[in-house]
């Protein structure tokens, strides 16, 4: 059991992590840290955190005897947080994060953590919704969901086990990836879909007659653009943090759009059917595997 866990960023991910640990009786005390007084008040009222601190207060005093620190902020904030906490960490305190990009976070850890680097375990829980804040937190968010750890060569086995065990207590299914491979994969299956959803809605909203388009949009538009309701700050940081891989995926997607356009120009119905069928089969196979994994 963990004695004290400090969660920096008590929103959907950080709040759900705290609630899940509490539901599993895997933690004694949770300390929440954040930028919004109202969100921290919600975290206390919902039983997510036992006590809370604003980020501009002296919350780093809590780190000396903390077993685990989770950085669950937008990834753009993580470098400054690592620099801030490094001198305050206890000798046995383990640090992890929940960011959607990993190479940039690891580079920041190498710059700032010094002797504490072996106790840093980069992580990424593959779970979430478009909702945000402590009020969106759920103790079931990670149940049956993958949690990817991308340990450094220097990462200690004990630190990795502590973080892995915490996510297992939350119901997560823990695996590992090399950081560059993680960023390559998630640029395609997560970061690109979010960017596309934001771009489509922004493009329609910019039209002079946008109201007509939104008036007649229905379930297809709703389902495709659900991701555009996500936190803009978080996804700005993700896109910038993984820009190289994301730009590769944008280029590949643009080429596929060009192929689609060519089929339309040539009125190639058979080609359209072949493209759509390949996509349908691939998606249905993925859905079947996903259902089997969660049965």
Secondary structure as UniProt FT lines:
FT   STRAND          2..8
FT   HELIX           12..23
FT   TURN            24..25
FT   STRAND          27..34
FT   HELIX           37..45
FT   TURN            46..47
FT   STRAND          51..54
FT   TURN            55..56
FT   HELIX           59..65
FT   STRAND          68..71
FT   HELIX           75..86
FT   TURN            87..88
FT   TURN            91..92
FT   STRAND          94..97
FT   HELIX           103..112
FT   HELIX           114..119
FT   STRAND          120..121
FT   STRAND          123..125
FT   HELIX           134..136
FT   TURN            139..144
FT   STRAND          146..149
FT   TURN            153..154
FT   HELIX           157..169
FT   TURN            170..171
FT   STRAND          173..176
FT   HELIX           179..186
FT   HELIX           187..191
FT   HELIX           192..205
FT   TURN            208..209
FT   HELIX           210..216
FT   HELIX           219..224
FT   HELIX           226..229
FT   HELIX           232..241
FT   HELIX           243..265
FT   TURN            266..267
FT   HELIX           269..294
//
